[in-house]
Amino acid sequence: MTTHTRYHNFSAGPGALPLSVLEEAQRNFLNHEGKGAGLMEMSHRTKPFESVLYAARDTLAELYGLPDTHEVLFLQGGAHLQFAMVPLNLGAGAYVDTGVWASRAYEEAARVGPAWKIWTDKANNYRGVPAFGTSFDVPADAKYLHYTTNNTIYGTQWHHVPETTLPLVSDMSSDFLSRPLDLGRFALVYAGAQKNAGPSGVTIVIGRKDLLRTFTGAATVPLIMRYPIHAENDSMYNTPNTFGVYMVGLVAKWVKAQGGLAGMAAQAEEKAGRIYGVLDAHPDVFEPHAAPESRSRMNLTFRLKGGADAEKTLLAAADAAGIVGLKGHRSVGGLRASLYNAVPRESVEALARLLEDFAKR
């Protein structure tokens, strides 16, 4: 691989982080805000870390215009732990299956107790999400409706909020902080930070206080897996990922400086439009996976008409150009470009030129 100072990083996660955020963290790494030690060396019970956690929490709440009915928690265990915590805390749920992570959420809920898969696109190889206005047949015993806003593996994304009378629960791991959304409409959302919000190891949970502070699950549920335990302890029931929370706060502050969530959405549409434009201009070379109306602005998945050998050739050309992270998920193959918030326009343009040049060969 040709050596580059900074690669054009299209990894699906952990994904690119803003350069200015990395530089700020670097400046504070050994001596956080003049406190004489790095944040990773400080107790989470100290005022310096408490101020970091509260600032990160408050900035996220400000970005989303979070109503007083909701609050922010910082947990661990990724979305996979939330797949279990949601049913353990909220009870039986109805699940919309739009791909691997949505399927895993349903499967974990089914291990915990009753769960219903009320819609799936599996027969269509997960090329789309339910259309706006889709009516779901929901069992009477369902306590919530769960869906995954963006599918990193198949490259699909919901561009609307599903209509339901049930409390709405959502895995927003891969498009969190990428667009304005009224979280007051949701009972609970969760997101692994490693796509748009920070490094791996932090899970952001935002939910209604009445749900997060009132446990209605079984007495056998361990305390560590109960939302009220974490809410009542300001996300510090156990030792949190202190440095990860700090990074989430820096990223949230950076998003605010970029024009907030509206600014992120505009950039996402522009960046995705540039790459989809190249793919669509060369249908004899490229084959996007997702149906046009369900295309993700975060994860653009596609194959080459020339097959696996052509994909290897393109990946080698990308490697030589300092473009990394284009290989598709191991479960489906193909190619994938993840255009998270921190992926700069220069990187998107470098990828567009690579694809254009390849199509002309």
ZIPELIN-V117771 format. One record per residue. N is the residue number from 0. RES is the residue in one small letter. SS is DSSP state (a for helix, b for strand, c for the rest). PHI is phi in whole degrees, -180 to 180 (* if undefined). D_LAST is the distance of its C-alpha to the last C-alpha in whole Angstrom. Layout:
BEGIN
n,res,ss,phi,d_last
N,RES,SS,PHI,D_LAST
N,RES,SS,PHI,D_LAST
END
This chain:
BEGIN
n,res,ss,phi,d_last
0,m,c,*,22
1,t,c,-65,22
2,t,c,-78,25
3,h,c,-130,25
4,t,c,-63,28
5,r,c,-134,27
6,y,c,-75,24
7,h,b,-81,22
8,n,b,-100,24
9,f,c,-112,23
10,s,c,-64,26
11,a,c,-79,28
12,g,c,141,31
13,p,c,-55,32
14,g,c,-105,30
15,a,c,-63,30
16,l,c,-114,33
17,p,c,-60,34
18,l,a,-59,34
19,s,a,-64,37
20,v,a,-68,39
21,l,a,-61,38
22,e,a,-68,39
23,e,a,-65,43
24,a,a,-63,43
25,q,a,-62,42
26,r,a,-62,45
27,n,a,-98,48
28,f,c,-60,47
29,l,c,-88,50
30,n,c,-144,52
31,h,a,-69,52
32,e,a,49,53
33,g,a,72,55
34,k,c,-86,57
35,g,c,89,57
36,a,c,-157,55
37,g,c,-75,51
38,l,a,-60,51
39,m,a,-66,50
40,e,a,-95,54
41,m,c,-94,56
42,s,c,-66,57
43,h,c,-74,56
44,r,c,-95,60
45,t,c,-98,60
46,k,a,-60,60
47,p,a,-58,57
48,f,a,-73,55
49,e,a,-57,56
50,s,a,-66,55
51,v,a,-65,52
52,l,a,-64,52
53,y,a,-67,54
54,a,a,-67,51
55,a,a,-63,48
56,r,a,-59,50
57,d,a,-70,51
58,t,a,-70,48
59,l,a,-62,46
60,a,a,-62,49
61,e,a,-68,49
62,l,a,-60,45
63,y,a,-92,46
64,g,c,58,49
65,l,c,-64,50
66,p,c,-72,54
67,d,c,-63,57
68,t,c,-74,57
69,h,b,-119,54
70,e,b,-147,53
71,v,b,-112,51
72,l,b,-121,51
73,f,b,-116,49
74,l,b,-118,49
75,q,c,-131,47
76,g,c,92,45
77,g,a,67,42
78,a,a,-62,42
79,h,a,-60,43
80,l,a,-68,46
81,q,a,-67,46
82,f,a,-56,45
83,a,a,-91,49
84,m,a,-63,51
85,v,a,-58,50
86,p,a,-68,52
87,l,a,-65,55
88,n,a,-96,56
89,l,a,-103,55
90,g,c,101,56
91,a,c,-73,54
92,g,b,-130,51
93,a,b,-105,49
94,y,b,-120,45
95,v,b,-99,42
96,d,b,-100,39
97,t,c,-116,35
98,g,c,147,34
99,v,a,-54,35
100,w,a,-71,37
101,a,a,-64,39
102,s,a,-64,39
103,r,a,-66,41
104,a,a,-61,43
105,y,a,-63,44
106,e,a,-62,45
107,e,a,-69,47
108,a,a,-62,49
109,a,a,-67,50
110,r,a,-73,51
111,v,a,-77,53
112,g,c,180,55
113,p,c,-63,54
114,a,b,-155,51
115,w,b,-129,49
116,k,b,-92,45
117,i,b,-100,46
118,w,b,-163,42
119,t,b,-151,39
120,d,c,-114,35
121,k,a,-59,35
122,a,a,-63,35
123,n,a,-99,32
124,n,c,60,30
125,y,c,54,31
126,r,c,-93,29
127,g,c,-153,31
128,v,c,-118,35
129,p,c,-57,38
130,a,c,-69,38
131,f,c,-56,40
132,g,c,90,44
133,t,c,-58,43
134,s,c,-99,47
135,f,c,-102,47
136,d,c,-89,50
137,v,c,-106,51
138,p,c,-59,54
139,a,c,-64,57
140,d,c,-85,58
141,a,c,-68,54
142,k,c,-96,55
143,y,b,-161,51
144,l,b,-114,48
145,h,b,-113,45
146,y,b,-145,41
147,t,b,-108,38
148,t,c,-67,37
149,n,b,-143,33
150,n,b,-107,31
151,t,c,-68,29
152,i,c,-80,28
153,y,c,-100,27
154,g,c,74,26
155,t,b,-116,29
156,q,b,-151,32
157,w,c,-76,35
158,h,c,-106,35
159,h,c,-151,39
160,v,c,-98,42
161,p,c,-62,43
162,e,c,-89,47
163,t,c,-161,50
164,t,c,-93,53
165,l,c,-82,53
166,p,b,-55,52
167,l,b,-100,48
168,v,b,-123,47
169,s,b,-144,43
170,d,b,-88,41
171,m,c,-111,39
172,s,c,-53,37
173,s,c,-100,34
174,d,c,-135,34
175,f,c,-59,38
176,l,c,67,38
177,s,c,-102,35
178,r,c,-165,37
179,p,c,-67,40
180,l,c,-157,42
181,d,c,-80,46
182,l,a,-74,47
183,g,a,-64,50
184,r,a,-79,49
185,f,c,-106,49
186,a,c,-74,51
187,l,b,-161,49
188,v,b,-132,45
189,y,b,-142,44
190,a,b,-156,41
191,g,b,-67,40
192,a,c,-74,39
193,q,c,-77,36
194,k,c,-103,33
195,n,c,-121,34
196,a,c,-108,38
197,g,c,161,38
198,p,c,-84,38
199,s,c,-68,39
200,g,c,107,42
201,v,c,-121,44
202,t,b,-118,44
203,i,b,-95,45
204,v,b,-121,47
205,i,b,-126,49
206,g,b,-157,51
207,r,b,-66,54
208,k,a,-62,57
209,d,a,-66,59
210,l,a,-83,57
211,l,a,-75,56
212,r,c,-114,60
213,t,c,-129,61
214,f,c,-88,61
215,t,c,-123,61
216,g,c,-82,60
217,a,c,-73,62
218,a,c,-64,64
219,t,c,-82,62
220,v,c,-68,59
221,p,c,-59,59
222,l,a,-57,60
223,i,a,-64,56
224,m,a,-106,55
225,r,c,-107,57
226,y,a,-58,55
227,p,a,-59,59
228,i,a,-61,59
229,h,a,-74,56
230,a,a,-65,57
231,e,a,-70,61
232,n,c,-110,60
233,d,c,52,57
234,s,c,65,54
235,m,c,-128,56
236,y,c,-63,58
237,n,c,-116,56
238,t,c,-65,54
239,p,c,-77,51
240,n,c,-76,48
241,t,a,-60,49
242,f,a,-69,46
243,g,a,-63,44
244,v,a,-63,46
245,y,a,-57,46
246,m,a,-66,43
247,v,a,-60,42
248,g,a,-63,45
249,l,a,-65,43
250,v,a,-65,40
251,a,a,-61,42
252,k,a,-65,43
253,w,a,-65,40
254,v,a,-59,39
255,k,a,-59,42
256,a,a,-71,41
257,q,c,-86,38
258,g,c,104,40
259,g,a,69,41
260,l,a,-69,39
261,a,a,-65,38
262,g,a,-65,36
263,m,a,-64,34
264,a,a,-65,34
265,a,a,-64,32
266,q,a,-65,30
267,a,a,-62,29
268,e,a,-65,28
269,e,a,-66,26
270,k,a,-66,24
271,a,a,-65,23
272,g,a,-61,23
273,r,a,-64,20
274,i,a,-75,18
275,y,a,-60,19
276,g,a,-61,18
277,v,a,-68,14
278,l,a,-60,15
279,d,a,-72,17
280,a,a,-74,15
281,h,c,-131,12
282,p,c,-66,14
283,d,c,-79,12
284,v,c,-113,10
285,f,b,-113,13
286,e,b,-132,17
287,p,b,-61,19
288,h,c,-81,22
289,a,c,-77,25
290,a,c,-63,27
291,p,a,-51,26
292,e,a,-74,30
293,s,a,-115,30
294,r,b,-64,27
295,s,c,-79,28
296,r,c,-91,27
297,m,c,-99,28
298,n,b,-126,25
299,l,b,-100,22
300,t,b,-106,21
301,f,b,-160,18
302,r,b,-126,17
303,l,b,-103,13
304,k,c,-62,13
305,g,c,-79,12
306,g,c,86,15
307,a,a,-61,17
308,d,a,-65,14
309,a,a,-64,11
310,e,a,-65,14
311,k,a,-63,15
312,t,a,-64,11
313,l,a,-65,11
314,l,a,-64,15
315,a,a,-66,15
316,a,a,-65,12
317,a,a,-64,15
318,d,a,-58,18
319,a,a,-66,17
320,a,c,-91,16
321,g,c,77,20
322,i,b,-108,19
323,v,b,-123,21
324,g,c,88,22
325,l,c,-89,19
326,k,b,-72,21
327,g,c,-66,22
328,h,c,-59,26
329,r,c,-59,27
330,s,c,-79,29
331,v,c,-127,26
332,g,c,73,23
333,g,c,72,19
334,l,b,-127,18
335,r,b,-153,21
336,a,b,-116,21
337,s,b,-96,25
338,l,c,-107,25
339,y,c,-68,29
340,n,c,-50,31
341,a,c,-82,31
342,v,c,-74,27
343,p,c,-75,27
344,r,a,-60,25
345,e,a,-61,23
346,s,a,-67,22
347,v,a,-63,20
348,e,a,-67,19
349,a,a,-62,17
350,l,a,-68,16
351,a,a,-59,15
352,r,a,-66,13
353,l,a,-60,11
354,l,a,-66,10
355,e,a,-64,9
356,d,a,-63,7
357,f,a,-65,5
358,a,a,-66,6
359,k,c,-87,4
360,r,c,-68,0
END
